[in-house]
């Protein structure tokens, strides 16, 4: 298994499951009349300490509680998914943007080069870590930039093991914020740069996208509204000074729907004040619609965003 593994030669997954520090979420989607339809969903809260996302330590200290929650979520779906896409917390994955003057023609040689570069930044040995990469933007002078994800193999196995004990095989694993980008799967790249702010109870992540490539990513443990404002300000300054930023065409906010209404409104207002751009919710309806019997409230849409995004990407990769 590898993060961001391609399933081009296989059918898409039966469902997507997100395991986060505060909850387990699942969504089932199928293709109908050429479109992706979410036909079932379920969620269950986790008490603190059951899942503790970490780059260097155990991620699932209370496996029994986590497995129990996952099994109950699957039971609520009304179907038994056997093959799933799995979303894990950002804080279990190290993300880097690496530049190379040239790329070796052989995949194994390039992977060795990537791992060698990661040795400078990863807080754990990378020799046996789970590593994946995807092309990002072309670099002036003929170089190449790649978006690279790396996590301890043991951590990935902890999350995969939960699915296995619940009767599901996790063949694709990705982190929450990059899964959210799947809501744009199969669409033409947006004109201009845009910003995604993903707010969770235990962290905030920011990604800047240019065309169809991530050009900036940062994660920071959540420490209140002031922390969010500072993080966005620092990101905006770096964008202008180092990334030739000409301004954001769009700013999307995800994850804040789980906060009390006043807190979500304050997050949007603070971002708009900092950036001078209207803040929009990241809407999974770009890639999927809900079955008629499901009431797609803002909170539900926000809750299922990463799972739907990852499903959207996997279906977009299936050959027509």
C-alpha positions in Angstrom: 0.0 0.0 0.0 1.1 3.5 -0.6 -0.5 6.9 0.0 -2.3 8.3 -3.0 -2.1 4.8 -4.7 -3.7 4.7 -8.1 -6.6 2.3 -8.7 -6.7 2.8 -12.4 -6.7 -0.9 -13.1 -9.4 -1.7 -10.4 -13.0 -0.8 -9.7 -13.5 2.3 -7.5 -14.0 1.7 -3.7 -17.3 0.8 -2.2 -17.1 3.6 0.3 -14.8 6.2 1.9 -14.0 6.2 5.6 -12.4 9.0 7.6 -10.8 8.3 10.9 -10.0 11.5 12.8 -9.1 12.4 16.4 -12.7 13.3 17.2 -14.8 11.0 15.0 -15.3 8.2 12.5 -17.2 9.1 9.3 -18.2 7.0 6.3 -19.8 7.8 3.0 -21.1 5.5 0.2 -21.3 6.9 -3.4 -22.1 5.3 -6.7 -22.2 6.5 -10.4 -25.7 7.1 -11.7 -26.4 8.6 -15.1 -22.8 9.8 -15.3 -22.7 11.6 -11.9 -21.5 10.6 -8.5 -24.3 10.2 -5.9 -23.9 9.9 -2.2 -26.4 7.2 -1.2 -25.5 6.6 2.4 -23.5 8.1 5.3 -22.8 7.6 9.0 -20.7 9.1 11.7 -19.8 8.6 15.3 -17.9 10.7 17.8 -14.8 9.5 19.5 -13.9 10.3 23.0 -10.6 12.1 23.6 -7.6 9.8 23.6 -9.0 7.0 21.4 -7.2 8.3 18.3 -4.1 10.6 18.8 -2.7 11.5 15.3 1.0 11.8 15.4 4.1 11.8 13.1 6.2 10.0 15.6 4.1 8.2 18.2 1.2 5.8 18.4 -1.9 7.0 16.5 -4.6 4.6 17.9 -3.9 4.0 21.7 -7.4 2.6 22.3 -7.9 0.2 19.4 -10.9 -1.5 20.9 -12.8 1.7 21.2 -11.8 2.8 17.6 -12.8 -0.6 16.1 -16.1 -0.5 17.9 -16.9 2.9 16.6 -15.9 2.0 13.1 -18.0 -1.2 13.1 -21.1 0.8 14.3 -20.6 3.4 11.6 -20.4 0.7 9.0 -23.5 -1.0 10.3 -25.4 2.3 10.0 -24.6 2.5 6.3 -27.0 -0.3 5.5 -24.4 -1.9 3.2 -21.2 -3.8 3.9 -18.3 -2.1 2.1 -15.4 -4.4 1.4 -13.0 -2.1 -0.4 -12.7 1.4 1.0 -10.7 4.6 0.5 -9.4 5.8 3.8 -8.9 9.4 5.0 -6.5 10.0 7.9 -5.6 13.1 9.9 -3.1 15.6 8.4 -1.1 15.5 11.6 -0.1 11.9 10.8 1.5 12.8 7.5 4.5 15.0 6.6 4.0 17.0 3.4 6.8 18.6 1.5 7.3 20.4 -1.8 10.6 19.2 -3.3 12.3 20.6 -6.3 14.7 18.7 -8.6 16.8 20.0 -11.4 16.3 16.7 -13.3 14.2 13.6 -12.8 15.8 10.1 -13.2 14.0 8.0 -15.9 13.5 5.0 -13.6 10.9 5.1 -10.9 12.9 3.3 -8.3 15.9 5.7 -8.8 13.6 8.7 -8.4 12.0 7.3 -5.3 15.5 6.8 -3.8 16.2 10.5 -4.6 13.0 11.6 -3.0 13.7 9.6 0.2 17.2 11.1 0.3 15.8 14.6 0.2 13.2 13.8 2.9 15.9 12.7 5.3 16.5 16.4 6.0 13.0 17.1 7.0 11.2 14.0 8.3 11.2 13.5 12.1 11.6 9.7 11.6 13.7 7.3 9.5 12.4 7.4 5.9 14.1 4.2 4.7 11.0 2.1 5.5 8.4 4.9 5.6 5.3 5.1 3.3 6.2 7.7 0.6 4.2 9.0 -2.3 4.6 11.9 -4.7 2.8 13.7 -7.5 4.0 16.3 -10.0 3.4 19.9 -8.9 4.5 22.8 -11.0 7.2 23.2 -13.6 10.2 25.2 -12.4 11.9 27.9 -14.4 15.0 26.5 -16.1 13.6 23.0 -16.7 13.3 21.8 -13.1 10.4 20.0 -11.6 8.6 20.3 -8.3 6.8 17.5 -6.6 4.2 17.3 -3.8 5.5 14.6 -1.5 3.6 12.8 1.4 5.5 10.7 3.9 4.3 8.9 7.0 5.6 6.1 9.3 4.6 2.8 7.9 3.5 1.8 11.4 1.1 4.7 11.6 -0.5 3.9 8.2 -0.8 0.2 9.3 -2.6 1.3 12.5 -5.4 3.0 10.5 -5.5 0.3 7.9 -5.7 -2.3 10.6 -8.8 -0.7 12.0 -10.5 -1.1 8.7 -9.3 -4.7 8.3 -10.7 -5.7 11.7 -14.0 -4.1 10.7 -14.1 -6.2 7.6 -13.0 -3.6 5.0 -9.8 -3.4 2.9 -8.2 0.1 2.7 -6.4 0.1 -0.6 -6.1 3.9 -0.9 -5.0 6.2 2.0 -4.7 9.9 1.9 -4.8 12.8 4.4 -7.9 14.9 5.0 -6.9 18.3 3.5 -5.5 16.8 0.3 -8.6 14.6 0.1 -10.7 17.7 0.1 -9.1 18.8 -3.1 -10.8 15.9 -4.8 -14.0 18.0 -4.9 -12.4 19.6 -8.0 -11.6 16.2 -9.6 -12.3 16.0 -13.3 -12.8 19.8 -13.6 -10.8 22.2 -15.6 -8.1 24.0 -13.5 -9.4 27.3 -12.1 -8.0 30.5 -13.4 -5.7 32.2 -10.9 -4.5 31.0 -7.5 -6.9 29.9 -4.8 -6.6 29.2 -1.1 -8.0 26.4 1.0 -8.3 26.8 4.8 -9.2 23.6 6.6 -10.0 24.0 10.3 -10.3 21.0 12.6 -10.6 20.8 16.4 -6.9 19.8 16.7 -5.2 21.5 13.7 -5.5 23.9 10.9 -4.1 23.2 7.4 -3.7 25.7 4.5 -3.1 24.8 0.9 -2.5 27.2 -2.1 -3.4 25.8 -5.5 -2.2 27.2 -8.8 -3.8 25.6 -11.9 -4.2 22.0 -10.7 -1.1 21.9 -8.6 -0.5 22.6 -4.9 2.2 25.2 -4.5 2.1 25.6 -0.8 1.0 23.6 2.2 1.3 24.2 5.9 -0.2 22.5 9.0 -0.3 23.9 12.5 -1.9 22.6 15.7 -5.1 24.6 16.4 -4.7 27.1 19.2 -7.8 29.3 18.8 -9.0 32.1 16.5 -5.9 34.2 17.0 -3.8 31.3 15.7 -5.9 31.0 12.6 -5.6 34.7 11.8 -1.8 34.6 12.3 -1.4 31.5 10.2 -3.4 33.0 7.3 -1.4 36.3 7.5 1.9 34.5 7.5 0.8 32.4 4.5 -0.4 35.5 2.6 2.9 37.2 3.1 4.9 34.2 2.0 2.6 33.8 -1.0 3.3 37.4 -2.1 7.0 37.4 -1.4 8.1 33.9 -2.4 5.5 32.5 -4.8 4.9 35.5 -7.0 1.4 35.7 -5.7 -0.9 38.1 -7.6 -3.9 37.6 -5.2 -6.4 34.8 -4.6 -9.3 34.4 -7.0 -11.1 32.2 -4.4 -10.7 31.4 -0.7 -12.4 28.3 0.5 -13.1 27.4 4.1 -13.7 23.8 5.2 -14.2 22.1 8.6 -15.6 25.2 10.4 -19.1 23.8 10.1 -18.4 21.7 13.2 -17.8 24.8 15.3 -20.6 26.7 16.9 -22.3 29.1 14.5 -20.7 32.2 16.0 -17.2 30.7 15.8 -17.7 29.7 12.2 -18.9 33.1 11.3 -15.9 34.7 13.1 -13.5 32.4 11.2 -15.0 33.6 7.9 -15.1 37.2 8.9 -11.5 37.1 10.1 -10.3 35.5 6.9 -12.1 38.1 4.8 -10.7 40.9 6.8 -7.1 39.6 6.3 -7.4 38.7 2.7 -9.9 41.1 1.2 -11.6 38.2 -0.6 -15.0 36.7 0.0 -14.7 33.3 1.8 -16.7 30.5 0.3 -17.6 27.1 1.9 -15.9 24.2 0.1 -18.9 22.5 -1.4 -18.7 18.7 -2.2 -21.6 19.3 -4.7 -18.9 20.2 -7.2 -18.1 16.4 -7.5 -21.1 14.6 -6.0 -24.8 15.1 -5.2 -26.8 13.6 -2.4 -29.6 11.1 -2.9 -33.1 12.7 -2.6 -33.7 11.1 0.8 -30.6 12.8 2.4 -31.0 16.3 3.7 -27.7 17.9 2.7 -27.4 20.4 5.6 -24.3 22.6 5.8 -23.0 20.7 8.8 -23.5 17.3 7.0 -21.8 18.6 3.8 -18.9 19.9 5.9 -18.7 16.6 7.9 -18.5 14.4 4.8 -16.2 16.7 2.7 -12.9 14.8 2.9 -14.6 11.4 2.3 -16.6 12.7 -0.7 -13.5 14.4 -2.0 -11.5 11.2 -1.9 -14.3 9.3 -3.6 -14.6 12.0 -6.2 -10.9 11.6 -7.1 -11.0 7.9 -7.3 -14.1 7.9 -9.6 -12.5 10.6 -11.8 -9.5 8.3 -12.3 -11.6 5.4 -13.5 -11.2 5.1 -17.3 -14.4 5.9 -19.2 
